[in-house]
Each structure stands twice: as C-alpha cells, then as structure tokens.
Amino acid sequence: MILPTNDFFPDPMDGTEASVRNLLDQVCRYMDVDPDRVELELFTNPTELWLVNDDGKYLPTGAAGLYEEQNGKTVIHIETSGMLNLSSFVGTMAHELAHLRLMGEGRVHGDEYDNELLTDLTAVFHGFGIFLGNSPRNSDSLNSQWPGTDLRRPEYMTLPMFAYALAHTAWFRGQRKPDWLPFLSFDLKPCFRQGIRYLMETGNSTFRP
C-alpha cells in the first residue's frame, strides 16, 4: 500500500514543473512504468464554475488529467490546480498511468463500458487506493445505467467502491485494522469498516485471497 508520507514521497513539491516531473517519476516506479516512456504536459482549466450533481456533490468542470499515446510515447497531461491537493494530485497521476498499463500495454481497447472504473481499480491494485478513495471524482456516466439493468453506473469509482476495494486489500491479508487505516478520510473510513467487517464475518466475495 502506497501512503501519503515522506517515506514514499521524500522529495519536496514546490509547484515547479521540475518538481511535478519528479513526483510523476516516483508514481511511475510504483506503477511499474518506465519513467523514460512518459512525457509530462501541464495545463490549466480556464473556468472557475462549480457544478453539483443530484446528490449535492461537486462535479469536475474539466479533466484533472488526460492520457495520450503520441509517436510511440505516452503523454500524461495534468491539470495544474490539482497541486492544491497533493493527495488527489498523486491519485490523478496514478489513474492516468493506469491507462498506460491497460490501453498502452494492450490489455483493453479503451472503449469498454467500464473503462474508467477498471482504470481506477488498476490504480488501487498498484497501491494507490488511499489517494483515489480520499478524493473520489464525482462524475455521472454518459451511459447512465449498467448494461441490462436499471442501476445507475458512475463514470469513475465512487467512495463506497473504493472503500470495498480497500476492504478486500485488508481482507486478503487478514487485517481487520490495517496499519494504514488512519490515513483514510473521515468519509471513507466508516465505509471501509463496514466492508471489512462484512468480509471478515462472511467471507462472501467473488474474489478470493
């Protein structure tokens, strides 16, 4: 599990492009990606408009990051205002690099109905569940329902989804109270506790340790 601590990210982040590049290189290594394969482009969303969904949660008005394959290189575009929340900033990097691990390495085509959900889950698999789960991206899907059901499908993993994925991470290791529990946000922690209690008491999961 990657933690938001100096042990994992010892170098200062001062907002310069060089420090962002250094941070991206660290995330690359944790994601088993060669940093030399990845180019960094920074951009700034022009609008300061804030929107909310039906649940009263803020919706992003622009992309926090973008993945692109260009002339045999992977280009990761990162929105600069994300630096105001370093944990979320790292989560964005991990998400975009997960696209590389999936699309860039030919595991998926990118047009799958659950592409962004799978991308989030891949970043969780590589240890970045705390970063993404503490700052979930509230975005409704263009395809508003799961295929063949009336259930609403989010574009990205929701807070309960991250909590349950993290609960599996702890369950696989037989840890009801993992040492990284204090790093979960106020909202994420009770959902995690509910998930790990259920798994510990029932063992009812499609995924096995």
N, C-alpha and C positions, 0 to 999 in steps of 0.2 A: 504494500500500500504506500503510495506516494503521499507525503504530508506537507502542509504549508509551513515548513520550518526551515531554519538556516542549515540544518543537516542535509536537506535535499536541495535547497537553493541558497548556497552560501554567498553568492555574489550580489552586490547592491544593484538595484534597478532605479536609475536616476531619470528615466524618461527619454534618454537619447536613443537614437536608432541603434547605436553600438550595444547598449545595454539590453535593448529588446532582442537584438540578434543573439546575444549571449544567452538570454533566457530561453529563446526558441531552441538553441542548440542543446541546452540541458533537457528540455522536454523531448526533443528528437531522440536523445540517447535513452531516455526512459521508455520511449515508444518503440525502441529497436529500429530506428530510422537513421540512416547515414546523414548527418547534417550537411555534408557537401552536396547532397542531392537536392537540397531545398533552398530556394531563394525567398527572401522576405520582401514584401511590399507593404508599406503603411499607408492608410487612407483615413479620411475623416468624413463622417456623415454630416451633411450640411444642415440638417434640420434639428431643432430642439423641441419638436412637437411630441407630446406624450399621449399615448392611447391606452385604453384599458379594454379587456375582454368582458364577457358576460359575468365572470366571477369577480370583477373588480381588480384584476391583476394587470400590471403594466405589460404592454406588448412592445416588442422592439420595432422601431420605425426604420431600421436599416440593418444590414448584415453586420454582425460582430466580427466575422471572419469569412474568407472565401478560399476555396481550393481550386487550383487550376493546373492543368498539365500543358506545358508550353515548350516546344522544341526539345523534348527529351528531359526537361527539368520540371520539378514540381515548384509552383509558386504559391506561397501562402500569403494571403492578404489579411492584414489585421487592422481593425479599426482603433484609432488612437485613444479615444475616450475610455476604452476598456482599461487603460492603465490606472484609472481612478480606483479600480477594484482588482488588485493583483491576483487574487484567488480566481476570480472569474476570467481574468486575462489569460492565466495559465490554462484554465479549462477550455477556453476558445482555441488556444494553440493545440491542445490535445485532441479536440474534436476535429480540427482541420487535418491534423496529421493522421487521424484515424481514417479519414477519406483516402489518404495515400495508401494506408495499409490495406484498405478494401478495394477501392477502384484502381488506384495506381499499381497495385500488385495483382490485378485481375481476378479478385475474389468475387466482386459484384460488378454490374454494369453501371449502376448509379440511377437507374430508372425504376428500381424496385419500389413498391408502395410503402415499404417501411425503411427506406434507405437512411433517413436521418436518425431514426430510432436505433437502427443497427449501428450507425456510426457512433452515437452516444455510448451504446453498450460496449463497443470495441474500446473506447477510451476508458470505460470503467474496468474492463478486463485488464488493461495495461496499468491499472493502479490509480487512475485519476477520478474515481467516483466521488471523493470528498469535494474536489474543486468544482465539478459539474453539479453535484447534488446540492451544494450550499448556495448555488446561484443558477437554478434551473431556468431555462429560456421558455417563457410563456408565449407560445405561438400556436394558433389553431391551424389545423391541416387544410390544405386545398382540397384534399379528398377527405371529407368530413367524417366518414364512417369506416369502420373496419369492413373489409370485403365480406359480404354475405350476412352482415349483422346490422342492427340499428345502433350499435355502440359507437360513440364518438371517438375518433382517433386523433391524438395530438401529433403535431409535426415532429416534436422533439420529446425526449423522455421527461415526464413530469416528476415532481418531488416524490410522490409515493413510489413511482417506478424506480427512481434512484435509491430510495430507502430499501426497497425489496431486493434490488440487485446487491446492495451493500450487505444486507442481511444474509444473503447467500454467501458472500465472501467470508463473513464471520462464521457462518454455519459449516462451511466446508472445512474450517479449521477447528471446529468445536469450541468456538469462542462466543459465549453469551455476552460478555462485556469486553470487547477487544480494546487494546490499549489506545487505539485511535478514536474511540468513542467521543472523548472530549472535543475533538475537532469538528464534530458535526454541528450544524447550525441549530438554533432554537426550534425551528420548524421541522428540520429533518430528523432530529434525534427521536422524538416520540414515534414517528412513523417507522424508523429503524427498529426501535424496541418492540413495537407491535409485530414487525416482520420476523425478527429473530426469535421472539417468544413462540410464535406460531410454528416456525420451522423446528425449533428445539423440541417442542411438545408433540408435534405430529409427524415430522419427517416427510410431510406431504409436498413433494416437489417433483416436477418433471426432470429437474437437474439433480444429479447425484454427486456427492463429494468423491 
